[in-house]
């Protein structure tokens, strides 16, 4: 089972409410707890996504900048911003 589907999110392209385009790649559901040495579930999983502009911009066949990778709590990624619109929408 694709864990992303458990959160009603699909891997794919999303647009930030300010206009940026991003590719959702993964959701982190567990993290190592240094105190116990065990993997523990996160209360608010992390959404991992990349900036499309950084992926597609190339100069002489090489990326023009490092691929920007971001992590945001699931509740923020799927939530509303202060102006009442969704932070990200799937394209």
C-alpha positions, 0 to 999 in steps of 0.5 A, a space after each residue: 500500500 502506498 503510504 501517501 494514499 493513507 493521508 489522501 495525498 498523491 505523489 505529483 505536482 502541487 502549486 503553492 498558493 503564492 504560485 511556486 510549483 513543487 513535486 511531492 515525493 514522499 511522506 516521512 511517517 517515522 523517525 529514530 528516537 535517540 533516547 530509545 534507539 527505536 523508530 517512533 511514529 511521528 504525530 504529524 508526518 512530514 511531507 517531502 517535496 522539491 522545487 520544480 524550477 530547481 529540477 528543470 533549470 539546466 546550463 550546459 546540461 548540468 543543473 544550474 542550482 542544487 535541487 531544493 528539497 523541503 519538508 513541511 508537517 502534513 498538517 501545514 501542507 494540507 492546511 489553510 493559510 491565514 487568507 483562507 485558501 489551501 497552502 498547496 493544491 494538486 495540479 
